[in-house]
Amino acid sequence: MKIAYTGLDLPEGKVRYEDPVVRSLAAKFAPKKVTPYYFELVGDDFEAADIIVVSRERVLDLLIYDIEKIETRLGRSEDPGERAALAAVLSGLESETPVCDMDLGAASAAHIRQIGPLSLKPVLLVDSGAVDAQSLIPFALEKAGMMFFYTAGEQEVHAWLVGRGFNAQDCAGRIHTDLARGFVKAEIVTVDDMLQCHSMSDARRRGLSRLVDRDFVIPEGTVLEIRFNI
């Protein structure tokens, strides 16, 4: 996942997220392999970004692109509905509000999505003081509606990034397409409970795990094991 930023003193390039959950699970299981999640930080490359982080005093560096795009479209549009949506969004942008933070109705949102303003992406506004990538990442993920689930055991501890609201089969597919295709059940346990157990089978014996169907929405902070049949 790419995080673009401006007005902040951050390093560009791949950044390993020092996830405290991964550290705890790795310390517990001493696995052969640990796979944390890596983010890519890019300075000012808003087009390529999945999430944008901007210092509050530099927010117009981002919004100016959207203002120009909306003004251009407004000058050409003859559709009353579109013009009303554009005017409302332009007013918000001029008040330094990113499009993602505007309360748009379904019809207005449809018009705006067609134009593709940059600040329709998740935009996190931060103070430009002492901020670093590690402290920034959790807030950026919350803004973007993203979370981690985990697989854990003696072979590997792995962090998987998904959207909030992903169900068990969605998460299985993030691990491997075959797991989603042959999905039968998912066995889940909270991270806190898993840290008290020796393995998923131990969690099962203690009554701490549960089996869920494909449509079950996976909560944040879950360790997951897929049962599948192909």
GINORQUI-V665814 format. One record per residue. N is the residue number from 1. RES is the residue in three letters. PSI is psi in radians with two decimals (* if undefined). BURIAL is b if it has 24 or more other C-alpha atoms within 12 Angstrom, else e. D_CENTER is the distance of its C-alpha to the mean C-alpha in whole Angstrom. Layout:
{{N;RES;PSI;BURIAL;D_CENTER} {N;RES;PSI;BURIAL;D_CENTER}}
This chain:
{{1;MET;2.38;b;8} {2;LYS;2.30;b;10} {3;ILE;2.00;b;10} {4;ALA;2.60;b;13} {5;TYR;2.75;b;16} {6;THR;2.55;b;19} {7;GLY;0.25;b;22} {8;LEU;2.59;b;20} {9;ASP;1.47;e;22} {10;LEU;2.68;b;19} {11;PRO;2.56;e;20} {12;GLU;2.65;e;19} {13;GLY;-2.98;e;18} {14;LYS;2.35;e;16} {15;VAL;2.16;b;15} {16;ARG;2.17;e;15} {17;TYR;2.11;b;13} {18;GLU;1.29;e;16} {19;ASP;2.10;b;14} {20;PRO;-0.49;e;17} {21;VAL;-0.77;b;17} {22;VAL;-0.76;b;17} {23;ARG;-0.77;b;20} {24;SER;-0.75;b;22} {25;LEU;-0.67;b;21} {26;ALA;-0.68;b;23} {27;ALA;-0.60;e;26} {28;LYS;-0.83;b;26} {29;PHE;-0.22;b;27} {30;ALA;1.00;e;28} {31;PRO;2.86;e;26} {32;LYS;-0.46;e;27} {33;LYS;2.42;e;24} {34;VAL;2.20;b;21} {35;THR;1.62;b;18} {36;PRO;3.13;b;15} {37;TYR;2.43;b;12} {38;TYR;2.26;e;13} {39;PHE;2.70;b;11} {40;GLU;2.11;b;13} {41;LEU;2.24;b;14} {42;VAL;2.27;b;16} {43;GLY;2.07;b;19} {44;ASP;0.04;b;19} {45;ASP;1.27;e;18} {46;PHE;-0.61;b;16} {47;GLU;-0.68;e;17} {48;ALA;-0.16;e;15} {49;ALA;2.64;b;12} {50;ASP;-0.58;b;8} {51;ILE;2.52;b;8} {52;ILE;2.29;b;11} {53;VAL;2.20;b;13} {54;VAL;2.42;b;17} {55;SER;2.52;b;19} {56;ARG;-0.69;b;21} {57;GLU;-0.16;e;24} {58;ARG;0.27;e;23} {59;VAL;-0.54;b;21} {60;LEU;-0.35;b;24} {61;ASP;-0.54;b;23} {62;LEU;-0.86;b;20} {63;LEU;-0.39;b;22} {64;ILE;-0.60;b;25} {65;TYR;-0.72;b;24} {66;ASP;-0.67;b;23} {67;ILE;-0.80;b;26} {68;GLU;-0.69;e;28} {69;LYS;-0.74;b;26} {70;ILE;-0.74;b;27} {71;GLU;-0.72;b;30} {72;THR;-0.80;e;31} {73;ARG;-0.68;b;30} {74;LEU;-0.61;b;32} {75;GLY;-0.30;e;35} {76;ARG;-0.39;e;35} {77;SER;2.45;e;34} {78;GLU;0.04;e;37} {79;ASP;2.10;e;35} {80;PRO;-0.73;e;35} {81;GLY;-0.76;e;32} {82;GLU;-0.73;b;30} {83;ARG;-0.68;b;32} {84;ALA;-0.73;b;31} {85;ALA;-0.76;b;27} {86;LEU;-0.75;b;28} {87;ALA;-0.71;b;30} {88;ALA;-0.74;b;28} {89;VAL;-0.70;b;24} {90;LEU;-0.73;b;27} {91;SER;-0.73;e;28} {92;GLY;-0.74;b;25} {93;LEU;-0.72;b;24} {94;GLU;-0.35;e;27} {95;SER;0.19;e;26} {96;GLU;0.63;b;23} {97;THR;2.10;b;21} {98;PRO;2.65;b;18} {99;VAL;-0.63;b;18} {100;CYS;-0.37;b;14} {101;ASP;0.07;e;16} {102;MET;2.53;b;19} {103;ASP;1.55;e;21} {104;LEU;2.42;e;21} {105;GLY;2.96;e;23} {106;ALA;-0.76;e;23} {107;ALA;-0.78;e;26} {108;SER;-0.72;b;25} {109;ALA;-0.66;b;21} {110;ALA;-0.74;e;22} {111;HIS;-0.76;b;25} {112;ILE;-0.65;b;22} {113;ARG;-0.58;b;20} {114;GLN;-0.50;e;23} {115;ILE;-0.52;b;23} {116;GLY;0.93;e;19} {117;PRO;2.57;b;19} {118;LEU;-0.67;b;17} {119;SER;0.14;b;16} {120;LEU;-0.42;b;15} {121;LYS;2.80;b;11} {122;PRO;2.18;b;9} {123;VAL;2.13;b;12} {124;LEU;2.12;b;12} {125;LEU;2.27;b;16} {126;VAL;2.78;b;17} {127;ASP;2.56;e;21} {128;SER;0.29;e;22} {129;GLY;-2.44;e;24} {130;ALA;1.62;e;23} {131;VAL;2.38;e;19} {132;ASP;2.92;e;18} {133;ALA;-0.72;b;15} {134;GLN;-0.72;e;15} {135;SER;-0.43;e;15} {136;LEU;-0.66;b;13} {137;ILE;-0.83;b;9} {138;PRO;-0.66;b;9} {139;PHE;-0.65;b;10} {140;ALA;-0.72;b;7} {141;LEU;-0.70;b;4} {142;GLU;-0.74;e;7} {143;LYS;-0.65;b;8} {144;ALA;-0.05;b;5} {145;GLY;0.63;e;5} {146;MET;2.80;b;3} {147;MET;2.99;b;6} {148;PHE;2.52;b;9} {149;PHE;3.00;b;12} {150;TYR;2.61;b;15} {151;THR;2.46;b;18} {152;ALA;2.46;b;21} {153;GLY;-2.95;b;25} {154;GLU;-0.46;e;27} {155;GLN;-0.77;e;26} {156;GLU;2.54;e;23} {157;VAL;2.20;b;20} {158;HIS;2.30;b;17} {159;ALA;2.30;b;13} {160;TRP;2.23;b;11} {161;LEU;2.22;b;7} {162;VAL;2.97;b;7} {163;GLY;2.56;b;6} {164;ARG;2.38;e;8} {165;GLY;-0.08;e;11} {166;PHE;2.38;b;11} {167;ASN;3.14;b;15} {168;ALA;-0.69;b;17} {169;GLN;-0.63;b;18} {170;ASP;-0.79;b;15} {171;CYS;-0.68;b;14} {172;ALA;-0.73;b;17} {173;GLY;-0.50;b;17} {174;ARG;-0.59;b;14} {175;ILE;-0.86;b;16} {176;HIS;2.46;e;19} {177;THR;-0.56;e;20} {178;ASP;-0.59;e;24} {179;LEU;-0.62;b;22} {180;ALA;-0.70;b;21} {181;ARG;-0.68;e;24} {182;GLY;0.37;e;26} {183;PHE;2.32;b;24} {184;VAL;-1.03;e;27} {185;LYS;2.83;b;25} {186;ALA;2.36;b;22} {187;GLU;2.22;b;23} {188;ILE;2.66;b;21} {189;VAL;2.56;b;22} {190;THR;2.68;b;20} {191;VAL;-0.77;b;19} {192;ASP;-0.75;e;22} {193;ASP;-0.67;b;24} {194;MET;-0.60;b;24} {195;LEU;-0.22;b;25} {196;GLN;-0.01;e;28} {197;CYS;2.88;b;29} {198;HIS;-0.38;e;30} {199;SER;3.06;b;28} {200;MET;-0.66;b;27} {201;SER;-0.60;e;30} {202;ASP;-0.73;e;31} {203;ALA;-0.65;b;28} {204;ARG;-0.79;e;30} {205;ARG;-0.59;e;33} {206;ARG;-0.04;e;33} {207;GLY;0.42;e;31} {208;LEU;-0.29;b;28} {209;SER;2.91;b;26} {210;ARG;2.63;b;26} {211;LEU;2.35;b;26} {212;VAL;2.72;b;23} {213;ASP;3.06;b;24} {214;ARG;-0.56;b;21} {215;ASP;-0.01;e;20} {216;PHE;2.23;e;19} {217;VAL;2.15;b;16} {218;ILE;2.17;b;14} {219;PRO;2.81;b;14} {220;GLU;2.57;b;12} {221;GLY;0.68;b;14} {222;THR;2.40;b;16} {223;VAL;2.35;b;18} {224;LEU;2.49;b;19} {225;GLU;2.26;b;21} {226;ILE;2.34;b;22} {227;ARG;2.22;b;26} {228;PHE;2.87;e;27} {229;ASN;2.06;e;30} {230;ILE;*;e;30}}
